[in-house]
């Protein structure tokens, strides 16, 4: 059997409500030279059954299952059986635009030897099981990402946005276990620290589902995971500046997800105490975020996500 050009790895844990839409966004790709490896991470709902059912209609889908071991282990299992030249990752609650694979293929063809790529993301709020239209989008820096950019604010944002050369994955190694709130940043930092180049494509190709119940909504755990990661690079970056910018990111996340009143303000004040210059290095972004955090306790929780999305 001829190997596909893309191997897509989709980890899934209790994703019954979203996995079929995620799979559909893969099957709707304009580039059809792929295999989709769905790794059920010991779900206790019918995620596995839904994945198997979908695989019955398309031979490009492969479904495997493991005992619950976390998202890193699930991705690593998928990578271990992947056959493609390029690896792409999609979480079971996110969606791809139809030109995702085609655009990355053209980009890697234009830049031979490129280790990894990413694109822009549309952040979409989940409401009654459906995604609302995007009100905010990620930015894509023009130049290759630096270690500080990855650790401070991570323009890649989510593994659902990442495409990696399979050979590079072998060289850099798999996702590290025990970092469920920072495993993507840890791998990206390792990629750049080992001398590989990570470049962005300036167009929106991923829809990111913003859900209070999602892993990324646990903001305190995210900060704890980030600090654990940052200690490995304390001799190479300004950790106070990087943490201040990460606190700005968490401030915005708290505002978008309608977190409890005062949480956004706490992250904002923490970032300002650490390094006010870094928090406000982008005056428009930092200033508006700080103002939003200051006003957030007076704004009803249900309204904050609409104002700060």
N, C-alpha and C positions, 0 to 999 in steps of 0.2 A: 504494500500500500504506500502510495506517494505521501511524503510528509507534508503537512500544510505549512504555509508561510507563517501564519499566526497561531500561537497557542494562547487561548484565553482561559485564565484561572478565576473561577468564581467560588469563593468560600461562602458557605451558607449555614446559618444557625437560627432556627425558629423564624424563618423568613417566608412563611406560608403566604402572607398577605402581599408580598412584593416580588417574589422570585419569578413568577411568570412574566411580569412586565419587564424585569431585567433581562430574562432570556429572550423575549420578543425584540428588545432593542439590539441584541446581538444578531438575531436572525434577520433583522431588517437592514443589516449593513450593506453598503454598496459594494464593498469588497467581500467576496464570499470564500476566500481561500483561508479558512480557519478551522480549528477544532475548539470546542468549548468544553472545558473540564470543570464540572460542578462537583465541589467537595462538600458533602454534608458533614458538619462537625458535631455529630451526635444530637441532632435536633430531637425534641420531644413533641413536636407537632407533625403535620404531614408534609413538611418541606421536602423530604426525601421522596415521598410518593409523587409529589407534583413534578419534581425534577425527572424522575424515571418516566413518568407519563409523557412529558415533553420530548424526552430522548427517543421515545418510540416513533416519533414522526420525522426525525432528522438524524442521519447517521453521523453527523459532525458533532453531536453531543455525546459526551462520555460522563457517566455519573459514578462517583466513588463515595464511600462513607467511612468515617472513623469514629471512635469514641471521642466524646467532647474533650478537646485539648487546646482550644483557643485558635484565634484567627491566624496566627503565625504558622502553627503546625498545619492548619488546613491549606494555606497557600503553599507551604513547602511540599506537602504531599502532591498538590497539583503540579508544581514545577518539576517534581521528580519523574513524572510520567509524561511531561510535555514533549512534543516532537518538533515544534515550530522553530523557525529562525528568530522570530521576535516573540516575546512574551508580553501579553497585555493582561491587566487585572481589572476585574469589575466586581464590586460588592453586590450582594443580592438585593440591596434596597436602592441602588442607584441606576441611572439610565444613560445610555450612550446615544448621541446623535448619529444619524445614518451614515455620515461621512467619516466617522471616527477612525476606523482602520485604514481607509483609503488615504486620508490625510497624513497619518503617521507613516504609511508606506512611502508616499511621495517624499516626505521630509527625510526619512532615513536613506532613501535612494539618492537624494540630492546631497546628503552629508554622509558619505561612506565612512564607516568607522565610528559613527556616533554611538555612544554607549546607551543612552536613554533619552526619552523625550516625554513631554507633557503638553497640555493645552489649557485653554480657559474653561472655567466652570460656571454654570448658572446655579445659584443657590435657590432652592424652591421649597417653600413651607408645605408640610403635609397637613391637610385639613380634611377630616372625615374620610380618610383613606385615599384621598386624591392629592395631587400636587398642584399648588397654585402657580400662576405665572411668576417667573423670576422677577425680583426687584433689585437684585444685586448680583454682580459677577466678579470673578477673580481677575487679577491683573497678571500679565505675563511679561516678565522682564526681557529686554532685548538680548542681553548677553548671557553666556552660560552661568548657571547658578553657582554661588560661592557657598562655602561651609557656613558662614555666618547667616546668609539668607535662609538656608535650610533650617538652621537651629532657631532663628529668631521668629520667622513668620511663615516659612515653608510655602512658597508659591504653588507647589504641586498640590497642596491641600489634602488630597486623598489618594489612596492607592488606585482607586477607580480611574484615575487620570494618567496612570503610568504605563509606558511601553518601554521594554528593556530588551536589548540584544541578549539572546540566550547564552552566548559565550561569555558576555560580561557578567551575567548572573552566576555562572560557574566560578569566575575569577573572584568576584566580591563575596560570594557565599549567600546562604539562604537567610530568611528573616529570623531574627533572634527571638527565642521563646521568652515569656515572662514580661513582655513589654506591650501589653494589649492596648495601651493608650499612647504609645509612641513608637510602635514597631516600624511604621513607615518612615518616620523621620530618622530613626536609627539606621535603617538600611540606606537611605539616601545620603546621610552624612558619611557612612562608610564608603559609599560609591564615590563621592567627591573627594574624600580624604585619601583614597587610593589612586587618585590622579585621573579618574574618568570624567567625561564631559556630559552634562545634563542640560539640554536646551529646550526652550518652550516654543510652541506654535501659537501665534497670536490669533486664535479664533476659539469660539465656544463649542466644545464637543462633548461635555458631560453635564448631566443634570444631577445635582447632589440633593438628596432628600434630607431636609432638616426636620428631625423628629426629636421630641423631648425624651422619648424612650430609647433613642439610639445610644450606642456606646459613647459617641463624641459629646453627648449632652452632659456627661459626668465631668464637669469642668475642674473640680478640685483634683480628681484622679489624673486628669490630663496634665495639670501643673506638676503634680508629684512625679508622674512619668517623665515629663520634660526635664525636671531637675536631675533625675537619675541619669538621664541621657547626657545632659550638659556637662556633668562632672568628668566625662571621658575626654572632653575637648577644652577643659579649663585653661590649658597652657597655650591654646591657639586662638581663642576668641575672647572678647570682652564679655564675660558672662553677665555682668550687671546690665549692660546695654541690651544683650540678647534677651534676657529675662524680662526686661521692661517692655520690649517690643512684643514678646510672647504674651505678656499680661494685657497689652493693648488688643491683641488678637482675641484673648479670652473675654475681655470686656465686650467686644463686638459680638462674640458668640453668645454671651449672656443676654445681651440686648435682643438679639435675633430670636433666641429660643424661648423668650419669656421666662427666664430663670427668676427665682425669688427676688423680691425687691431688696436692693442693697448689695446683691452679689456683683453686679456690674460695677458699682461704685467702689466696692472693696478691691476688685482687680485693678481698676483705674488708679486708685490711691497707692496701691502696692507698686504698680509700675512707675508712677511718678516719684515715689520715695526712692526706688532703686536707681533710676536714671531718667530724670525729667527730659533731658535733651534728646535721649533716644526715643522716649515715648512720643515726643512731639517732633521727631525728625522729619516727618511728613506733616507739615502744620495743618493742612486741611483735614487729613485723615485723623491725626492725633487729636486736634482741637475739637472736631465734631464728635469724636468718640468720647472724649473727656466730658464735653457738655451733655451728651446723651446720658452718660453714666450719672452725672450730677442730678439730672432731671428725672431719672428712671424711678426713684421711689415714689414720686408724685404721679406717675402715669400708671393706669390700671394694667395689670399683667397681660390681659387679653389684647391690649392695644399695642404694647411695646414691639412685638414682632413685626407688625405692619409698618411702624414708624422707622424701625432700624434694620429692616431686612436688606 
